[in-house]
Amino acid sequence: MNKTTDQTTIGSVILEVSDPTAAAAFYDAAFGLGDKVRVRASETPTTGFRGFILSLVVSQPSTVDSLIGTALDAGATTLKPAKKSFWGYGGVVQAPDGAIWKIATSAKKDTRPATREIDDFVVLLGVDNVKATKQFYVDRGLAVGKSFGSKYVEFDTPPSTVKLALYGRRAAAKDAGVSPEGAGSHRMVLGGNFGAFADLDGFEWEGAPA
């Protein structure tokens, strides 16, 4: 474990929504992520792609189907239906509040009874300059776990916490099945234990709640 890990925990994703009660009910029913997803009221203008994808990584296709199913039942809309691809199996939905969620697995077949267990919760930021934003976060104490040049970066965070990854904005929008155009607020704040700040693309961070 690298020496900065204890200082760089990402505890929660805070979604800014117009109706916190409805949004909280949706997330409880759809994914059951507990306090890793929090909601609060905001009417800050936002249009189009907000520049991020929330990704749930699971162990097998039946878990993907289960989580997408409960999300759709709770009011989400389909952006990309779940299907097999060369990398595995997954789909993308949009929550009623506008946040985009990708649920995926690297497995193509079920190998055990169906569960709703989530292996990793990843915040994927679509940024203008992956290398520059990578360096920004390294300078703030995050260690790089995986890096593919200017295309994709995943930071090394402790198990059971929220993970952070970077993708080019256009690539992220394509992955989500939406147009890359968008303006206004991201309507998403990250809660961590390494300070309050905004990054190069305007994604905001605040201290984790006590």
ROGU-11225 format. One line per 5 residues: their letters; for each residue x, y, z of C-alpha. Coordinates in steps of 0.02 Angstrom, whole numbers. Example, Ala and Ser with C-alpha at 12.3 -4.5 7.8 and 13.67 -1.06 7.14 Angstrom:
2
AS> 615/-225/390 ~ 684/-53/357;
***
This chain:
210
MNKTT> 0/0/0 ~ 72/169/-45 ~ 105/295/92 ~ -30/418/33 ~ -175/295/31;
DQTTI> -239/336/207 ~ -245/519/160 ~ -341/500/-2 ~ -504/414/39 ~ -655/459/-68;
GSVIL> -803/427/44 ~ -956/481/-51 ~ -1033/554/-207 ~ -1150/700/-176 ~ -1280/727/-312;
EVSDP> -1363/896/-321 ~ -1545/872/-370 ~ -1706/970/-381 ~ -1803/845/-273 ~ -1693/764/-139;
TAAAA> -1834/658/-67 ~ -1874/580/-236 ~ -1690/557/-278 ~ -1652/472/-113 ~ -1798/353/-138;
FYDAA> -1738/314/-314 ~ -1561/270/-260 ~ -1619/164/-115 ~ -1731/64/-231 ~ -1614/58/-380;
FGLGD> -1442/18/-311 ~ -1441/17/-121 ~ -1273/106/-105 ~ -1309/180/66 ~ -1208/332/117;
KVRVR> -1091/316/-32 ~ -1222/415/-128 ~ -1295/569/-46 ~ -1416/697/-119 ~ -1450/878/-82;
ASETP> -1557/1014/-156 ~ -1494/1121/-299 ~ -1572/1221/-439 ~ -1406/1269/-519 ~ -1430/1271/-709;
TTGFR> -1362/1123/-806 ~ -1389/1062/-984 ~ -1330/912/-1084 ~ -1189/797/-1030 ~ -1129/841/-856;
GFILS> -957/769/-886 ~ -961/614/-775 ~ -1020/435/-768 ~ -1053/337/-608 ~ -1000/157/-637;
LVVSQ> -1047/2/-540 ~ -930/-144/-573 ~ -1003/-314/-531 ~ -953/-497/-546 ~ -1074/-568/-675;
PSTVD> -1211/-527/-802 ~ -1357/-575/-689 ~ -1303/-441/-565 ~ -1297/-313/-706 ~ -1473/-362/-757;
SLIGT> -1537/-355/-578 ~ -1469/-180/-544 ~ -1524/-111/-711 ~ -1694/-189/-684 ~ -1723/-107/-515;
ALDAG> -1658/60/-583 ~ -1782/54/-727 ~ -1923/2/-611 ~ -1882/151/-500 ~ -1891/274/-645;
ATTLK> -1725/272/-738 ~ -1717/276/-928 ~ -1609/170/-1041 ~ -1463/251/-1132 ~ -1379/87/-1184;
PAKKS> -1469/-79/-1160 ~ -1368/-213/-1071 ~ -1277/-324/-1194 ~ -1119/-425/-1222 ~ -964/-346/-1298;
FWGYG> -783/-394/-1320 ~ -744/-329/-1144 ~ -890/-411/-1052 ~ -1071/-365/-1021 ~ -1154/-202/-969;
GVVQA> -1276/-62/-998 ~ -1305/121/-960 ~ -1455/207/-881 ~ -1497/386/-832 ~ -1573/422/-663;
PDGAI> -1725/538/-649 ~ -1609/673/-579 ~ -1502/665/-737 ~ -1350/570/-672 ~ -1284/436/-789;
WKIAT> -1248/262/-721 ~ -1153/121/-805 ~ -1171/-55/-735 ~ -1047/-180/-804 ~ -947/-339/-780;
SAKKD> -796/-411/-867 ~ -879/-583/-861 ~ -987/-644/-1005 ~ -1070/-788/-913 ~ -1143/-816/-740;
TRPAT> -1037/-931/-633 ~ -1138/-930/-471 ~ -1312/-889/-407 ~ -1373/-712/-441 ~ -1330/-578/-313;
REIDD> -1339/-388/-304 ~ -1163/-371/-238 ~ -1065/-222/-306 ~ -877/-248/-318 ~ -824/-71/-360;
FVVLL> -908/99/-367 ~ -810/210/-487 ~ -831/395/-526 ~ -773/421/-705 ~ -735/603/-743;
GVDNV> -739/656/-925 ~ -602/788/-935 ~ -527/902/-1067 ~ -346/848/-1038 ~ -319/679/-957;
KATKQ> -132/703/-929 ~ -151/874/-849 ~ -294/818/-735 ~ -197/661/-689 ~ -52/769/-633;
FYVDR> -170/883/-538 ~ -234/737/-433 ~ -60/662/-411 ~ -4/829/-341 ~ -147/820/-216;
GLAVG> -91/649/-153 ~ -183/521/-259 ~ -78/376/-323 ~ -105/310/-499 ~ -164/130/-508;
KSFGS> -184/112/-696 ~ -137/230/-836 ~ -157/217/-1024 ~ -72/375/-1083 ~ -192/515/-1124;
KYVEF> -342/398/-1137 ~ -382/329/-965 ~ -318/344/-787 ~ -378/253/-631 ~ -317/305/-460;
DTPPS> -269/185/-320 ~ -392/201/-176 ~ -425/87/-27 ~ -546/-60/-46 ~ -729/-24/-5;
TVKLA> -710/162/-45 ~ -766/254/-201 ~ -640/244/-342 ~ -592/386/-460 ~ -548/373/-645;
LYGRR> -518/494/-787 ~ -572/482/-969 ~ -574/609/-1109 ~ -741/701/-1111 ~ -790/645/-1286;
AAAKD> -740/465/-1249 ~ -842/468/-1089 ~ -995/537/-1178 ~ -978/404/-1313 ~ -965/269/-1180;
AGVSP> -1124/337/-1101 ~ -1217/347/-1266 ~ -1245/536/-1260 ~ -1184/692/-1349 ~ -1028/770/-1270;
EGAGS> -1106/943/-1272 ~ -1159/1015/-1106 ~ -1149/1172/-1000 ~ -1179/1234/-825 ~ -1157/1142/-662;
HRMVL> -1092/964/-650 ~ -1223/940/-512 ~ -1102/822/-426 ~ -980/848/-282 ~ -856/722/-215;
GGNFG> -831/699/-29 ~ -655/654/25 ~ -534/676/168 ~ -400/775/77 ~ -469/950/65;
AFADL> -597/1060/-21 ~ -554/1116/-197 ~ -608/1118/-379 ~ -507/1028/-514 ~ -459/1087/-688;
DGFEW> -631/1044/-759 ~ -729/1122/-616 ~ -770/960/-523 ~ -788/1007/-341 ~ -728/918/-186;
EGAPA> -773/946/-4 ~ -722/867/160 ~ -802/703/206 ~ -941/717/338 ~ -894/673/516;
***
